[in-house]
Amino acid sequence: MSIELYDVVVVGGGSAGINAAIQAGRMGVKTLLIEKNGILGGTTTVGGVNFPGLFHAWKKQIIKGIGWELVEKCINTCGDKMPDFSLQERGQHWREQVLINKAIYSALCDEFLIDAGTTILFHTLIADIKDEENLKNITICTKTGLQTIKSKIIIDCTADANCASIAGYEINIHKTHQPATLVCQASGYNVNDINFDKLKEEYEKNVSENKLLFNDISWSKGSFSNKWILKYGSNANHIFDINAFDSQGKSKLEIEGRKSLLRLYRFLKTQKGFENLTIDYVSNECGVRETANIIGKKTVTHQDYTSGKVWEDAISYSFYPIDLHQADATGVSIEPLQEGVVPTIPRGAMLPKNSTNFLVAGRCISSDRLANSALRIQASCMAMGQAAGVMASLSARNNIEVSQLKISEIHQHLVEHNAIVPEIK
């Protein structure tokens, strides 16, 4: 069997990977997108967090390009409405998130990639990566066994730095990690009929008897939250003390997430007003906030992010408050950005140390915990992904190492594809 050679291989079909693969395809290079699931979208679809953001900062759009094109297309296809971005206020970031239809969004991702000429390979994992005469020799695990492909460049969009780790580059697997969340949607009750004082009393009683865990319906230990009830589910629980970096940890997380939902369901069904409670949807995977990051040629720190540092190799903007879900169960620490601050992402944070022809985009770029808690969100990952797609395409087409590409040329191609690039002074 002949070995297929690609210009660009993108691994991971989430917010970063989709944009990277569409961009590379639109630039005319032979591109393969590898995805472990049978559906694209990542956190937006598989994780059930179907409200991407933030695309605007201080009432001005700072992330556009392919990610925004997809979101706009989904909104228009479904006849839905965008938020009013002119009402943006500091500390009210959730109002700027765009609610989209998960099913339609995933189908549009397929459509965009096919139209771009990108090949999609679902239900496939990376088994090995070796350097071989300026090419990447990649062993993939398909449904029918191991297979070898080659590529001029790889873009790791796995969120967990899986490819970087397999390729032998240094990564940081976090010892402390933010809790995960299982998203669900419920119905069969009316919030106006619920006696929340009585519910709180019964909840605390069940927690004390070990029939429930406090985090089954709350983000903070020792407190009852009505958020899950008021939102009819959503992302209102926490699953603690599991590192989902590897398959063992990820498997344990999925089991514990569903255990949590089952405990809560059994409890609520015994409470007045919830007799007809149903669970209409549960995400295929728990939403993971933190696992591992590459050790990059540059690292985005908390100070860099909150000061709005404009890197000399900045390739995209990011905008979100520092948003650390505490591992000690004390809730969520949110630090809104100061008025006018718009952080940037440098190319160097997307390049593993000592790497060649290798890019990373999304949550696992080189950054400290606090900066990562903000830049990990979907719109920022979309922007990073598109930038990675441009860099990989230029590198493969011109046989130039990614780190040697001129930032001005990267910006030029991004602007040609409707992205917004940072102003470097």
N, C-alpha and C positions, 0 to 999 in steps of 0.2 A: 504494500500500500504506500502511495506517495505521501510525503509529509507536506501539509498545507503551510504556506508561508504568508503571514499577514504583515502589513505595515504597523498596525496598532492593535493590540489586544487589551480590552477593558474588562476588568473582573469586578463584578458587582453591579446589579441593575437598579440601584437606588437613586436618590436625588443627584448624587455626583456622577455616577456611572452612566446614567441615561444621557445626561447633557454632554459628557465627554464623548460618548459613542456617536451621538447625533452630529456633534460638531466635526468629529474626524470624518465621518461619512460624507458630510456636506462639503468637506474640503478635498474630496476625491481620493482619499487614501483607502486602501483595503483594510477594513475594520471588522473585528469580531467582538461581540459583547457576550461574556459568559456570566450566567446567573444561576445560582443554586436552587432557586424556586421555579415555579412554572408561571410566574407573573412578575411584571416589572413594577417599579414604584418604591420598593423598599419600605421605609418608615411610613410613607404616605398611604400605602395600600396594605402590604403584609403586616405592618405594625399598627395600622388603623388610625394613625395620626393624620387625618386628611384635612388639615388646615395649615398648609405651608405658609411661611413668612420668614423674616420680614423683608419685603421688597422696597420699603420706603423708610427714610430717616428724616425726621424734622420736616415732614410734609413734602419731601422731594424724593423722587424715585432714584435709588442707588443700585438696584439689581434689576436687570432686564434680560435681554438675550433669549436663549432657547427656553430656559426655565419659565420665564414670564410668558413666552409664546405658548407653551404647553398649558399653563394655568389659565390664560385668557381663552384659549381654544376650548378648554373643558367648561369654563363658565358659560361661554357663548353657546356651546353645543347643548348644554342642559337648560339654557334659559335662566340661569341664576344671576345674582348680582354681586358685584365687588363691594367691599367695604368703602366707606367714605374716607379716603386717606387724608383729606384736608382737616379732619378732626383729631389728628394724632396728638397725643399728650404724653409727656414724660411719665413713665411708670404705668402706662395703660397699654402695654405692647400687645396683649391678646386681642385687642380690637382691630389690629392691623393684619391679623392672619386671615387667609382666604379659604373659606370652606368649599371643598370640591367633592364631586362624586367619585368615589374610589374606583368603581367598575369602569366608568367612562374614561377616567384618567389613565388607567392601566391600558385600556384598548388604544387610546390616543398615543401612548408611549410606543406601542407596537407599530402603529401607523407611521409615526414620525421617523422611527428607525428604519423601517422598510423603505420609506420614501427617500431616505438619505443614502440607501444602498448598503447599510450595515447588516451584517449577518448576526442573528441572535441564536445563542445556544443555551437552552434552558436545561435544568436538572443536571448541572455539571459543576464539578469542583476542581480546584487546582491540587495536584498531588506533588509536583516538583517543578523547580525552575533552576536552570543552569545557564551560565554564560557560555556561548560557543561562537567564536569568530564574529564578534560584533552583532550577534543575534541572541535572542532569548530562546532556549530550548525548553518548551513547556510541556509537562506531562499532565494531562487532564483525565479526570475520572468521570466517564460517561455511564449511561445505563447499561452499556454492553461491555464495559471494561476500560482499561487504560489505553490512552491514545496520545500520540506526540504531535504537537504543532510547533511552529516557529514564528517569532515576531521580531520586528526591529525594535519595538518599544512596548513596555507594559504600563498600564495605568491601574494602580491598586485602589479600587473604590469599595473595598469590602467592609469599611467602617471599623474593622478590627485589626488592620494592618496584616492580614493573613498572608498575602503574597509577599510583602516585604520580609516577613518572618521566614517564610519558606525559602525565599531567595538568599537568606543568610544575612540580611541587613539588621542592624541593631534596633531593637524596639524597647519601649518601656511598658511592661505589663503592670497596671496599677495594683498596688496592694490594698488601697482603699478605693472603693468604687461606689458611685451613686446607685441608689436602688432603681430597679426596673419597674415597669408598669404594664399590666395587661389591660388593653382597651376593650370595652364591651358596650353594647347598647341594650337598654331594657325598656319594657313597656308593661301595660297591664295595671297601672295605678295612677292616681291623681295626686299630685303633690299637695293640693289644697285640702285633701282628706287626711293627711298624715299628722299625727300628734308627735312632733319632734322631741318634746320633752320626755314623753313616754318611751319613744324609740331609743333615745339616748340612754335612758335608765336600763332598758332591756339589753342594749348593746354592751354597756359597761358590765352588767351582770354576766353576760355570756363570755366576755373577755376574761373576767376574773375566774370563770369556771373552765377556761381553756377550750371553750367551744368555738371561739372566734379569736383571731389575732387582731390587735388594734389596727394594723396596717391593711386589713381587708377592706376598709372603707375610709382610711385616714392616712395622711402624710406625716402626722406628728404623734409621737408616743404620748399616751395619757390624755388624748383629746378626741372628742367625737366630731366628725365633720359631716355636714349634710350635703356636701358637694356632689357625691355620687347620686344621691336621691334626686336632688334638684336638676341635675344634668342628665338624668336617666342613663347613668353609667359613665361613659367617657373615660378619661385617663386619671381617675381619682383614687388609685390605690398604689401601694409600694410593695415591692418584693425585695427583701434585704439579704445581704451577706452571701451573694452568689456572684462569682466572677465568670461571666459568660464568654470569656475569650476562646476557650476550647470547646470541643463537642461535648465533653462530660459536663462542664459547667452550664453550657447552653441547654442541654437536655434536662438537667436538674431545674433550671430556671423555668422552662416551659411547664414542667410538672407542677412546680410550686405555684406558678401563676394560676393554673386551672384549679388547683386545690383551694386557693384563696377565693376564687369565684364561686366554687361549689359550697364552701362554708358560708359565704355571705348569702347565697341563694337560699340555702336551707334555713338560715336564720330569718331572713326577711319573709319567707313564705308563712312563717308562724305568727307574723305581726299583723295587727289590724291595718287594713288598707292595702295589703300586699297579697291578698289571697289569690289574685289572678296575675301575679307577676310572671313575666316571661323574659327570657334572654334571647333577643332577636339576632344578635351578632356578637362574635368574639373574634379578636384579631388572631391571625394564624400564628403569630409570634409575639412574645413579650417585647415591648419597646425597651431597648438597651441604651443607656445614656453614656456609659463609660466602660472601656475595657483596656485598650492599648493604643499607644501612639508611636510613630516612628521617632527615632533620634535624627533630626534633620540637619541640613547645612545651616539652617536658621531655626529659631524657636520663638513662637509668639508667646509672650508672657502676659500676665494680668496687667502689668503697667503699660506694656505696648498697646494692649487692646483698649483699656479704659482711657488712655491719653489720646487715642486716635492717631497713633504713629503712622505716618505715611512712609513706608519702606521704599528704598531706591529701586527695588524690584517688585513693587506691589502690582498684582495682577487682577485683584477684585476687591470689592468692598464687603463688609459684613456689618450687620446691625442687629443687636439683641442685648438685653441686660445680662450681666453675670447672673447665672441661674443654676446654683448648685443645690441639688437635692441631697440632703445630708445623710451620710452613712450611719450616723448615730441616732437617727430617728427623731431629730429635733425639727424636722420640717424642711423648708426650702429657703435658702438665703438668696435674695434677689438684690442686685446692686444696679439700678438704672444708670445708664450713661449720662454724663453731664451734657447740658444743652449744647448742641452743635457738634458734638463728637461723633465721628463716623470712622470706625476702625478699618484697616486694610489687611489683606493677606499677602505675604511675600512668596515669590516663587521658591525661595530657599527652604521654606517650611514644608514644601511639597516634594523635596528631593532628599531621600535618605542619605546619610553620610556615606561617603565612599561608593556611591552608586553611579552607574552609567545607564543611560537609556531606560530609566525607571522613574515613574512619577506616582505620587499619591494624591488623592483628592478626597475631601469629605472629613468626617469626624476624626480620622486617625492621622491627620497632619501633625507636624511637630509643634506642640503647644503645651503650656502648663495646665493644671487642672482647672483653674479659674477661667483662663482665657478659653479653654476648650468647652467649658459649660455654656458659653455664648456662641462661639463660632460653629458649633456642631449642628445648628438648626438647618432646616431644609433649604431655604432660599440661599443661604451662604454656601451650602454644599453644591447647589445648582451652579452658582457663579464659579466656584472653584473647578467644578467638573468641566464647564465649558472652556475655561482657561487651559485646563490640562489637555483637552481635546485639540485646541489650537497648537499648544507647544509640542505635543506628540506628533501631530501632522507635519509641522514645519521640520521637526527633527528627522522624521522618517523620510520625508520627501527630499531633503537637502543633505542628508547624512551628517548632520551637525548635532553634537551632544546638547541635550536640553539646557544645561547650565550655561552654554555658550551662545544661546539665542539672544538677539537684541530685544530688550523689553519694548522698545518702540515698535518693532515689527510684530511682536505678540499683541500689543495694544491695537495696532492697525487692523489686524485680522479680526480681533474681537469686536471692534467698532463696526467693521464691515458686516458682521453677523449680529448687529443690534445690541451688543453688550455695552454696559457702562463701565468704563475703566477709571481707576484712580488718577487724579492729577498729581503727577510727580514734579516737584519743584527743583 
